Amino acid sequence: MGVGGHFWDLLKPYSKNEGPDFLRDKRVAVDLSYWIVQQETAVKTHIRNPHIRLTFFRTINLFAKFGAFPVFVVDGTPSPLKSQARIARFFRLSGIDSLSLPVAEEGVSVERNGAFQKCIKEGVELLELLGMPVLKARGEAEALCAQLNREGQVHACITADSDSFLFGAECTIKHIRPNCKLCPAFCKSFLFFLWKAIWGISAPLKEPFECYHMSDIEAGLGLKREHLIAISLLIGNDHDLNGVRRIGLDTALRFVKSFSEDEILNRLHEIGRGNTLQFEGSINYVGDFTSSSDKNSRKAKLPHCSFCGHPGSKRDHLKFACEYCNSSKGCIAKPVCFKCDCPPCDLVKRDKVQQKEENWQMKVCKRIAMEQNFPNDEIIEMYLNKNKGNYSVDDGLYMSWENPKTETLIDYLAYYQQWQPSYIRQRMLPMLSTIFLREMALNSTNDLLYGQYEFDSVQRVKIRYGCQCYVVKWKKASNAMHIVPSEGSDIQAERGEHDESSDLSDEPDAPHVHEEEGCLYLSTDEHMELVRAAFPEKVKKFLKEKEVEEQKSRWKRIGIRSEQTPEKSESTTVKSVQLSITEFYRSSKLRCRAKPTENVAKSSESSSGSSKGKRTECSPNLSKSARRRLLFG
């Protein structure tokens, strides 16, 4: 979908993988049709209403785990060109040759079947129950997403339609990997260091967002928005599947780079009207180095010596020395495959290259001129958004995020997905805790999470998907009912949903439920900054306790080391005392005088022992004769 001819492959080298905090506290526009189409192509086994399941879990991940404020956009009434293109795509995929396709009428959505419209409707109902804003575009959803991004209403767009850049998007997120993480064993393996050495990155597949920034595309390819529109007109798009015959992506990219941003669309209009003669000899391209004055003043090619290959005839070189060879003995024989690089020859070579480029461009111009009604002004105006925007003040554009209607949502998912209410509440808890912490950061009076749990303490710091977070402990209020299943009921619920959770990886982490001293506690993973803003005193208390524990453990390790090696500690203290040179030599002399007497006393006491024992007790500081007398008597 979008621009044809593997357009994403052209932009792939300029993509960036952003971290999990890329969208935190930022708005992002989501093309809902992209999620519906993606689940249809990804799901291979039978899953009950996969579009509802995927929309539910992805929205919770985007809102709670990544901290974003999603704005969902749905398609409006398609244009006749869009409807006509989808009819042509249907015949093409069906293998039916149709010379005369039916003409789509204004305001008739002939390209969408009832099943797809039903999925969109159910997805919108689910999002409204979750409290997410849903906007309806006048035309295509990606056009409204791009306009919101261009005007600064949202930080990025989530869509797989490459024509979002043509509509003016600044940042497009194509893929989201919510549960991507590195295996600890892989991080310690040789393959990880080999990966790091080759690709120059420290954590492959760590970042969950695959982003495409228009600034990187402009810097890497040298293409502006008008250039991308021209490429889509040449190779085909969602409004014109065919484009220009016998022109692919490489040809279109090379041809478009020949013109600047301001003149590319005007030149296409002139070529489409058949005015190709005015481009002969005047087409500029990257590396155009020969001007018209140089062509008019071009001289004939000078003769070259057949022996050395330099300018001048062989007879002239016999009379006068060759200025290029610089040899007193005459010309030097030219090597094999010799090519002269003198200014006249260089000028001739560049003229040939330029003439070849001009002939190629004229051939492309002739192919463009053969197309009827090219370029289509309606498509250009639609991409440039000249006539009207995709929304206006009268459309009621109002983006607000409300609290989810939990009880109605439980009935909705229990009806469509046949999930247990306890399982639904459990999976919604990350979203509810995020809303609660945001409200507490704004000095809210509500001190209970969903009216059931109160903030107890921060247990520890946890690394989740490569980022640090707090494990928050929630205590159940005494007068509250149990909304989250225990361990046994959780397992029972998971058994019922085993087939569904194994196919899609967008399911959020389940909270941990445990009981201590007759009280029920709940543990969730929360963002550190969000917890710090909501409960600063609790975080300060946790950090202080953590610092005290670390200090105790540090002193404990030092005490264990000192108890294990007391002699080493004493020796180090003795060695640490620095003696003067006179005291050092005096002490060494006394030590040397005392050693012989000690050795003689020890040898006399062990004279009754065996010869083997005497050998071991003998001191190596005695002379050889003294040791022999001590050993053998």
NUMAR-923990 format. One record per residue: x, y, z of N, C-alpha, C in turn; residue in one letter. Coordinates in steps of 0.02 Angstrom, whole numbers, plus 50000, padded with zeros to 5 digits. Layout:
<recs>
XYZXYZXYZA...
</recs>
This chain:
<recs>
500424994150000500005000050000500445006250000M500225011449965500625017349958500955017749890G501595019649890501975020149828502195013149808V502155011649743502335004949720503075004249709G503264998649678503964997449660504434996449717G504224993149772504654991849830504944998449857H504515003249868504735009849890505025009549960F504775005150003505045004550070505775002150069W505954997950020506644995650016507125001350001D506875006449965507285012349951507405016350014L506915016550059506975020550120507275016650179L507325010150173507555005950229508235007850255K508745009450214509405011250243509395017450287P508875021450283508855027750320508355027450379Y508175021350399507735020550457508135020650521S507795021950576508095022150642507675017950690K508025014350734507685010650786507695014850850N507105016950872507055021150931506875016950992E507065019551051506975015951114506255016351139G506115012951195505425012651221505175019351246P505615024151262505395030651286505335035851229D505325033551168505295038151111504625041851109F504085038551128503415041651125503145043251194L503545043051245503285044251313503055051451320R502435052151344502115058651355502045062551290D501985059051234501895062251169501295059351133K501005063451090500435061151050500685057550987R500305052450967500475048750907499825046950871V499815047850805499235046250764499305039150738A498775035250745498775028150726498255027050671V498485024050616498035022150562497715015450581D497085015550600496755009450624496705004250569L496615006350507496565001550452497204997450445S497775000550462498414997050458498434991250507Y498184992250568498164986750617497684981250595W497114983050566496634977950544496934973750488I497244977050439497544973450383498124969250406V498514971750455499094968050479498894961550514Q498374961650553498164955550587497894950450537Q497604952750481497354948050431497924944450397E498484947750387499054944650353499504940850401T499484942550467499944939350515499654933050546A499004932950559498694927250593498604921550545V498894915750561498854909950518498364904650544K498234904750610497774899950639497114903350657T496644899250676495984901950693496004904950762H495864911450767495834915050830495174918850830I494844918850886494204922150893494294929750890R494024932850839494054940050829494754942850840N495234941250797495924943450810496004951050806P495574954450767495634961750763495464965150829H494984962350866494814965150931495374963850981I495634957750979496174955951025496794960251013R496994960950950497594964750934497504972150951L496924975050936496804982050952496804983151027T496524978451065496494979151138497194979051169F497584974051152498244973351183498734978751158F498704980451094499164985551069499014992451098R498384993951108498205000351138498455000751209T498384995351247498624995351316499384995951318I499734992451273500464993051270500685000051252N500355002951203500545009651180500415014851233L499875013951271499685018851322500065017851387F500125011551410500425010151476501165008951472A501385004251430502095002451428502515008051397K502305010951342502695016151309502495023151328F501955024051367501765030551393501535035551341G501275033251284501055037751230500325039451238A500115044651201499415046651197499175045451125F498905039451110498725037851041498085041251019P498085043350957497505046250923497355041850863V496785038650861496625033850808496235037450753F496415035750691496115038850632495845033250587V495235034150563494925029450517494805032850450V494745028750398494635031450331493935034350324D493905039550282493255042450266493015040050198G492675044350162492425042650096492995042750046T493135037350011493705037249964493545041249902P494065043649870493995047249807493835042349750S493555044749694493435040249637494075036949612P494635040549613495265037549591495465031849637L495385032749702495545027349749495105021349739K494465022549729494005016949718494155013349653S494315017149601494485014149537495125009949542Q495615012449580496235008749588496125002249627A495685002349676495564996249715495164991149674R494734993549631494394988849586494904985549539I495364989549513495884986749468496334981949506A496484983349569496894978749609496524972249621R495874972649631495484966549642495494962149580F495404965049520495424961149459496124958349447F496644962249465497324959849454497484953949499R497294954349563497434948849609497004942749594L496424943849564495984938249547496184934849482S496644937949445496844935049382496344935949326G495914941049333495404942349282495624948149239I495624947049174495794952349127495164956349111D495184962649131494604966949119494844973149082S494624973849019494834979648980494454985949001L493824985149018493424990949038493184989849110S493514993149157493324992449227492724996949242L492314995049290491754999349309492005005849340P491655011149326491845017749351491525018849419V491935020849468491685022149536491365028949539A490815029349574490465035649582490715039349644E490575045749645490795049949701490435047849764E490825046649818490525045149882490335037949891G490515033549846490335026449851490965022549868V490975019249925491565015349946491505008349918S491705007649855491625001149822492194996449838V492744999049868493334994949878493324991249944E492884992949989492864989750054492264985150058R492394978850080491844974150087491534974850156N490994971150166490634971650229491034969050288G491444963850277491834961050333492344965950359A492674969550314493164974450336492834980350372F492284982650346491924988050379491684985950448Q491504979650456491284977050520491864977050570K492464975150547493054975250590493224982350613C493164987150566493304994150584492794996650636I492174994950626491644997150672491754994250741K491904987850745492024984750811492644987550844E493164989050804493764992050832493634999050860G493225002950825493055009650850492665009250915V492195004450919491815003650981492275001851039E492764997451027493234995551079493655001551101L493895005451054494315011251071493925016551110L493305017451093492895022351130492775019951201E492695013451212492625010851280493275011651319L493845011351285494495012351317494645019651331L494235024151305494335031251316494815034551268G494945031351211495415034151162495045038651112M495345044151090495025048351038495065045050970P494525045250933494485042450865494255047850818V494645049050765494495054150715494335050750649L493885053750612493705051150545493935056250493K494355053850448494625058250396494115059350341A494225064650304493795065850246493955060950190R494585059050184494785054350133495165048550164G495825048350153496235042950178496465044550249E496535039150288496745040050358497465042350362A497905039750319498615041750322498705049050304E498245051750263498285058950246498145063250307A497655061350348497515065150408498075064250460L498345058150465498905057050510499505061350491C499655061750426500215065850403500085073250416A499475075550406499315082550418499385084250492Q499155079850536499235081050608499975081350627L500375077050596501095077050610501435083250582N501235085350523501545091250492501375097650530R500775098050557500565103950593500765103850667E501105098550689501325098150758500815095750807G500245093150784499735090550830499955083950861Q500335079850824500585073550850501335073250835V501675068850872502395068250865502595063650808H502185058650793502345053750741501705050550716A501775046650661501215042850632501395035550632C500905031350648500995024050647500585021450588I500915019850534500585017350474501105013950430T500875009450388501315006050341501225008650270A500825013850260500735016950194501305021750182D501705020250131502285024450117502095031250088S501475032150066501285038650040501135043650096D501255041750159501195046650214501715052150206S502305050550178502815055750166502575060450110F502195057850063501935062050009501415066950035L501055064950087500565069450117500885074450165F501535073650179501885078550220502085076250289G502095069650303502285067250369503025068350381A503195070050443503895071150462504205064950493E503815060950528504065054850560503535049450555C503725043850527503255038250517503545032050551T503145028750592503335022550625503005016850587I503415012550558503145007150517503015000850559K503474999150604503414992950643503474994650717H503094990850758503144991250831503254984150857I503794983350894503944976950926503874977851002R503284976651029503174978351100503554973951148P503694967751130504014963051176504714961051154N505044965351116505714963651094506204964551151C506654959851160507154960151212507714955451194K508274956351228508864952351216508904946651266L509114940951242509234935351286509884936451324C509904935651391510524936751428511084932151405P510924925951385511444921551360511744923951295A511314927051253511564929651190512024935651201F511874939751252512294945651266512994943651287C513064937551316513724935351338514064930851287K513744929451232514024924851183514484928551135S514844924451097515294927251047514924930550990F514314928050974513934931050919513734938150934L513604939650998513424946551016514004951351003F514604949351023515184953651012515354954150938F515224948650900515324948950828514824953650796L514204953350818513684957950794513884965150808W514124966350869514314973150889514894975650848K515374971150832515954973250794515784974750721A515314970950693515144971850622514674977850613I514144978050653513624983150642513724989450685W514164989150734514314995050773513764996850822G513334992150841512804993550890512874988650947I512634990651004512734986651064512154982051080S511564983351053510974979451072510524978351012A510614973050972510164971950916509474970050939P508974972650904508264971250917508054973550987L508394978551014508204981151079507674986551073K507734990751022507274996251014506624993950982E506044995751010505414993050984505124996650925P505365002750909505055006750856505535007250796F505275005650737505635006650675505365013050642E505765018450647505535025150627505885027350563C505525031450525505785034550464505675042050470Y506225045750474506185053050479506305056050410H505895060850393505965064150327506625067850322M506885070450376507535073850374508095069050356S508065062850380508575057950362508515055950289D507905055450263507815053650193508075059250148I507945065550167508205071150127508965071350128E509265069950186509995070150191510315064150155A509995058350157510295052450127510175051950052G509565053050029509405052349958509405058949921L509375064449957509335070849923508665072249891G508135069249918507465069849890507015073749937L506655078449910506165082249948505475079149937K504975082349965504285079849960504045079749888R504195084949849503985085149779504335079749738E504955078049756505295072549721504945065949733H504735064749795504385058549811503715058149775L503375063749769502745063849731502865062149658I503405064949629503565063449559503725056049550A504085053049598504245045849593503595041749595I503135043649639502505039849643502095040549579S502125046249546501775047049482502085042649427L502735041649431503075037749379503005030249389L503035027849451503025020549462502355018049487I501885022449505501225020249527501115021449601G500475022249620500295023449689499595020749701N499305022349758498635019849774498085022649729D498215028249696497705031349653497825029749579H498425027449563498595025549494499085019849498D498835013649490499255007849501499785006949447L499665009249387500115007749331500705012449327N500585018949337501125023749327501305024349253G501945025149240502205025449171502495018749154V502305016049097502545009549077503295009749062R503635004149081504345003149069504785008049109R504525010449165504915014649210504855011649280I505425009449307505435006549374505695011549425G505825008949485506035013249540506725016349527L507205012349502507875014949490507875020249436D507495018949383507455023949328507125030349352T506575029649390506235035549415506675039549463A507045036049506507485039549553508035043349517L508335040249467508865043549429508595049449389R507995048849361507705054249321507495060149365F507205058649423506955063949467507535068149495V508095064949508508675068649535508955073649485K508755073349422509005077949372508715084949380S508185085749420507845092149427507825094049500F507735100449512507695102949580506985102049607S506905103649671506255102649703505725107249674E505905113249656505415118149632505185116849561D505595113549520505435112949449505225105949428E505275100949473505155094049452504445093049428I503945095549464503255094449444503075098449382L503345104549376503225108449315503535105049254N504125102349263504445098749206504035092649186R503745089149234503325083349216502705085549177L502425091249194501865093849156502075095449084H502645098549075502875100249008503035094048967E503355089149000503505082848963502855079248946I502375079248993501745075848979501365078948922G501435085448910501115088748854501495087748789R502055084348790502435082848729502975087848713G503125092548757503645097548746504325094748768N504575089948730505215086848746505795089748706T505655093548652506195096248611506595101548649L506255105148694506605110448730507095107748782Q507055101148796507515098348845508155095648813F508185095448746508785092848713509365097748723E509905095248752510495099248764510445103948822G509885103848859509815108548916509625105048980S509635098448981509455094749042510065094549088I509965096849148510495096749198510405090649242N510965087949266510935082149310511545082549355Y511555078049404512105078049452512755076349416V513245080849419513875079849384513895083249316G513435087849302513425091449238513985096549239D514495095549200515085099649204515245103049138F514865101949084515015104949019514475110049004T514665116048996514195121448980514135122148904S513635126348884513515127248812514095131048779S514415135648816514985139248787515565134648772S515675129548815516205124748803516065120548741D515415118948731515245114948672515345118848608K515185125448608515275129448548516005130648532N516415131348584517125132448573517525126048571S517195120348563517545113948563517975113248500R518585111248511519055110448455519095103148434K519385102048376519465095248352519975091548395A519915084948396520365080948437521065081148409K521545082448453522245082848432522515075948416L522995075648368523315069148354523745066848412P523805060248421524195057448475524745052948447H525285052548484525845048348464525665041048470C525825037248419525665030148420526125026148466S526695029148487527175025448529527055026748604F526975033048624526875034748695526155036248711C525735038048660525035039348672524885046348694G525365050948696525255057748719525095062248661H524825068248673524665072848618525275074448576P525165074948510525705076148462525855069948421G526065071048359526205065348315526895062348332S527015056348305527645053048318528225056748285K528095059848226528625063648192528815069748232R528315073148262528475078948303528875076948365D528715071048394529085068848453529795066948436H529925064948372530615063348353531025069848346L530705075148323531055081448316531115085048383K530555085148421530545088548486530335083548539F530635084048596530495079348651529765080048674A529455074448694528765074448719528755077648789C528345082548797528315086048861527975081948915E527605076748896527265072548945527715066848969Y528175064448925528605058948945529175061248990C529445067448978529985070149019530585065449020N530785063348961531355058848955531825061548901S532475061348915532975063748867533095058748811S532885052548821532985047348771532405046848722K531925051148727531365050948681530735048448714G530255046148675529615043848701529685037248738C529275036348787529245030148825528635026248801I528745019848790528195015648763527605015648810A527015016348783526415016548825526235009548849K525975008848910525785002248936525144999748903P524964993648921524344990548895523744994148926V523214995048886522594998348908522735005548931C523175008748895523345015648912522795020348889F522615025248932522125030348915522415037148931K522415041248883522705047948892522235052248934C522525055948981522145060249025522305067649014D522505069348954522635076248939521975080248937C521995086748944521365090748945520935089848883P521195089548822520755088448764520405081648766P520775076348786520465069648790519955069348847C520115072648902519645072748958519005076248939D519055081648901518465085248878518035080948831L518355077248789517995072848743517635067248781V517955064548832517635059248872517025061848908K517085067848937516515070648973515945072348925R516115074448865515595075848815515215069548797D515585064048792515255057648776514785055448832K515025056248895514615054248952513985058548955V514055064948944513485069448947512995068048889Q513265066648832512835065048775512445058548788Q512775053748819512445047448836511885048648887K512015052948937511515054548987510915058148956E511055062748910510515066448877510095061848834E510415057148800510035052348759509585047948803N509845045948862509445041848908508845045848934W508965052148952508415056248978507905057648924Q508115058648864507635059748809507205053448797M507515047648807507135041448800506595040948854K506775042848916506285042848970505745047948958V505935053748932505435058948917504935056548864C505175052948815504725050448764504235045248792K504475041148840504025036248872503485039948913R503685045248946503195049048986502695052448940I502935055148883502485058648838501965054048806A502115047548803501645042748774501045041448820M501095043048884500545041848930500015047248923E499395045248928498835049948924498685052848993Q498525059248993498335062749054498865061949108N499495063149088500045062849136500385069649140F500525071849201500325069049266499615071049285P499305067049327498625068449348498625074049400N498325079749383498325085449428497925084049492D497425079849487497025078249547497435074549599E497875070049576498305066449623498805071149655I499085075649615499585080449642499255085049693I498665087549679498325091949726498135088149790E497975081749782497795077749840498395076849886M498985075549856499595074549897499825081149928Y499805086549889500025093049915499505096349959L498895093849958498365096450001498245103849989N498185105749926498115112749908497405115349917K496925111249898496225113749899495955114349969N496005109050007495705108950074496075103850116K496045104750180496365100050225495945093850235G496235089150272495885083050287495425083750346N495465089450380494995090950433494945098550440Y494445100950473494355108050486494045108950554S493945115150574493645116450639492925113950641V492585114350583491885112150581491825104550589D492375100950576492345093650583492325091450656D492435096050702492425094150772493045090550794G493635092750771494255089550791494395091150864L494345086150906494445087150977494755080751005Y495375081251027495745075451052495765075751127M495425071051159495425070651232495435063251252S495785061851306495845055051331495455054451396W494985049951397494545049051455494705042451489E494435041651548494525035451585494115029951551N494375023851549494005018451516493375016651555P492875014651517492245012151547492335004751561K492595003351619492844996651634492284991351633T491744992651667491224987651671490904986351603E490784991651564490514990651497491014987051452T491654988651461492174985351422492224977951439L492124976251502492134969151522491564965351488I490974968351487490414965051453490544964451378D490854969551349491004969551277491484963851259Y492044963251297492534958051282492294951151302L491874950751353491604944251372491124941751318A490794946251283490324944251231490704942351167Y491194946551146491534945251082492104940151090Y492474940351145493064936051152492944930251200Q492404930551238492234925351287492794924651339Q493064930251361493564930351413493224930951481W493564928451532493324929051600493394936251624Q492924938851663492994945751688493634946951727P493844941951767494464942751805495064943351759S495064939751704495614940051656495624946951622Y495044949751607495014956251574495264961651622I495054961351685495284966351733496044965751743R496294959751743497004958751752497404961851695Q497184960951633497544963751576497454971351570R496924973951599496824981151597497194984851653M497444981151701497754984351759498344988851741L498794987151694499334991851676499074998551652P498534998451614498245004751590497925008651648M497575005151693497255008551749497775011451797L498325007851808498835010451853499185016551822S499285016551756499595022351724499145028551730T498495027651720498025033251728498025035751800I498035031051847498015032951917498645036951937F499235034751914499845038351931499865045251898L499605045851837499575052351806499105057051843R498555054551867498085058651905498385060651972E498745056052004499065057752067499615062852059M499945062852002500465067951989500155074851982A499505075151966499155081651960498775083252024L498975080252081498675081552147497935079552148N497815073552127497125071052128496935068952199S496295069352214496045067452280495905059952285T495875056552229495745049352230496385045652248N496385041952303496985038552326496945030952318D496455028452281496375021252271496395019752196L496765014552179496795012152110496165008352094L495755011252050495125008252030494675007052090Y494775011152142494375010552202494505004152241G495065000752228495184994252258495854993952295Q496384996752266497054995952292497355002752307Y497745003052361498105009052379498855007952372E499205013352358499925012952348500265011252415F500635005752416500965003452477501695005552480D502095003352431502805004852432503115003052365S503745004952358504155002952300504584997152322V504524991452290504884985552311505614985552289Q505724986452224506404986052197506424989152128R507024989452101507134991852033507204985851988V506844985951933506834980351887507024982751817K507384978551781507554980051711507064976251667I506654979851631506144976851588506264979151517R506414974351473506544975851402507104981051394Y507614980451436508194984751430508134991351465G507574992851499507474999251533507304997951607C507525002451650507385001851721506685004251737Q506365000851784505705002751807505635000751880C505135003351913504995001751983504474996151986Y504584991552032504074986552049503684989352107V503064991352093502634994752142502194989552177V502134990352241501724985852282501084989352302K500514986452282499864989352297499514984952350W499204988252399498864984652452498114985352442K497774979752447497054979852437496704982952498K496224987352483495844990452537495414985252572A495264986452635494894981452675494174980752652S493874986252626493164986052606493084985452531N493584982852496493554982252423493504975052403A493154973952347493094967152321493714965452280M493804959052268494394956652232494284957152157H494694961252123494594962252051495114958752010I495674956752040496204953452003496234946252024V496274941451978496254934451997496884932452035P496794927352076497364924652111497764920352064S498294917152092498724913252048498354907452016E497914904052054497554898352026497074900251971G496694905751984496214907851933496574910751872S497164913651884497544916251828497764910651782D497974905251812498184899451771497584896651733I497014896451767496424893851733496224898251675Q496274904751683496114909351628496604908651571A497244907651588497744906951536497654900451497E497404895351530497284889151493496744890051441R496244894051457495724895251409495954899451350G496484903551361496714907951308497394905851282E497574899651291498234897351271498354898051196H497854896251157497944896551085498034903651061D497684908351092497724915251069498364918551089E498594917551150499194920951174499824918351141S499814912451112500414909751081500524912251011S500024915350980500104917450911500324924750906D500044929050946500214936050943500604937951005L501124942150997501584943851051501444950851078S500844953451072500684960151096500364960051164D500294954251195499954953851259500394956851314E500144961451355500564964451407500704959551464P501184961551506501354957351563500804957451615D500674951751644500154951151695500434953251763A500034956651805500274958451872500334952351917P500764952851966500884947352013500464948452076H500094943352097499654943652155499934939152209V500004941752270500244937652326499904940052390H499964935952442499634937252505500154937252561E500124942352603500594943052659500204945052722E500274940852774499964942152839499214943552833E498884939752791498164940352784497934945952739G498404949852711498224955252665498424953452594C498034955752547498154954252476498544960052446L499084958352411499514963352381499574961952306Y499714967252269499764967052196500414970452177L500794967452131501424970352108501394971752033S501544977852015501544979951945502204983451929T502364983651865502964987151841502754994051815D503044999251844502865006051826503485010051807E503365015151766503915019451745504175023551804H504835024351807505145027351865504955034751873M504965038451819504795045551823504065046651842E503635042151818502925042851833502795041551907L503125036451936503045035052007503345040652049V503915043352027504235048752064503805055052065R503455056352010503025062252008502385061252049A502135055152053501515053852089501625053152164A502145049552184502295048352255503025049852269F503205056252274503925057852285504185055652353P503755055952405503985054052472504125046552476E503695042552444503795035352443504445033552406K504585036952353505195035552314505805037552354V505785043252389506345045352431506475040352487K505945037952517506025032852569506335026552541K506115024452482506405018352452507145019352436F507315025052408508025026252390508455026552452L508195029552506508575029852568508685022952598K508165018752599508235011952624508715007952580E508675009052516509125005552471509855007452483K509965013952495510645016252509510905013252574E510475012952626510685009952689510855002552681V510444998952644510574991852633511214990752593E511334994852544511954994152506512564995652549E512505000552594513055002152638513184996452687Q512644993452714512724987752759513044981852724K512824980452665513114974852629513844976152611S514004982552598514704984252582515154983252643R514924985552702515324984552763515344977152782W514824973552768514824966352783515344962752741K515384964552677515884961352634516584963152657R516684969352678517344971252702517524967552766I517034966552812517164962852873517334955552860G516994952452813517134945452797517834944752768I518034949352726518704948952698519244949752752R519134954352800519634955452853519674949352899S519114945952912519134939952954519464934052919E519374933552855519674928052819520424928752812Q520694934552808521414935652797521684940552850T521714938452916521984943152966522734943952959P523094938352942523814938752936524014943352879E523634942952824523784947252767523674954552783K523144955852823523004962752842523554965552887S523804961052934524344963352978524984964452939E525134959852892525734960652852525704966952810S525114968352784525054974352744525154980652785T524914980352850525024986252893525764987052909T526104981252920526824981752935527214984252875V527044981552816527384983552756527254990752737K526694993252762526525000052744526965005152779S527325003052836527765007652873528425008152836V528615014052816529225015052778529795016852826Q530345012852825530925013852868531445018052832L531875021352874532445024952844532965019952821S533455022252783533935017552754534395014552807I534565018452860534985015752914534615010752955T533965012152970533565007353008533435001052967E533345001852902533214995952860533814991252859F534414993752848535004989452846535174986652915Y535044990752969535164988153036534714982353051R534074983053034533604977553047533744971453005S533964972352944534124966652902534734962952926S535234966652953535824963252980535654959153042K535244962053086535044958353146534654952053127L534234952553076533844946753054534294941353026R534814943452990535274938452961535694935053015C535864938753067536264935853122535854930953163R535204932453169534784928153211534604921653176A534594921453111534384915453074534844909553082K535514910253080535944904353088535854900953155P535824904753211535744901653277535084897953281T534544900953252533904897553254533924890953215E534254891053159534294885053118534694879553153N535244881553189535654876553224535254873353280V534864877453316534454874753371533934870053344A533614871953288533104867553260533414860953236K533994861153208534314855053183534524850553239S534754853353296534944849153353534344845753383S533784849153386533184846153414532924840453370E533014840853306532754835753260533284830953236S533844830353274534384825853252534184818653256S533704816953301533484810053307533004808053252S532794812653213532324811053159532664807753101G532274806053052532534802752992532924807752950S533274805252902533664809452857533214813552812S532644810752796532174814452754531884820352790K531734819452855531484825052895532024830252904G532654828052912533194832852920533284837052859K533194834052801533274837852740532754843452734R532154841952756531624846952750531714852552800T532004850952861532084856152911532714860252902E533164858252859533794861852849533664868552816C534024873652840533934880352813534374881352753S534134884352700534544885452640535044891252649P534994895052706535454900752716536154898552739N536234892252765536884889752788537314887752728L537954887352742538414885352688538314877952672S538614875852617538534868952595538854864052643K539434865652669539784861152716539394860652781S539124866352806538744866152868538114861952860A537774862552803537174858452792537354851052788R537944849452760538144842352754538294839452824R538614843452868538754841052935538114840052975R537634844652965537004844053001536604837952977L536634836552913536244830952886536554824252901L537194823752894537524817052899537934816252963F537904821053010538234820353075538974821553069G
</recs>
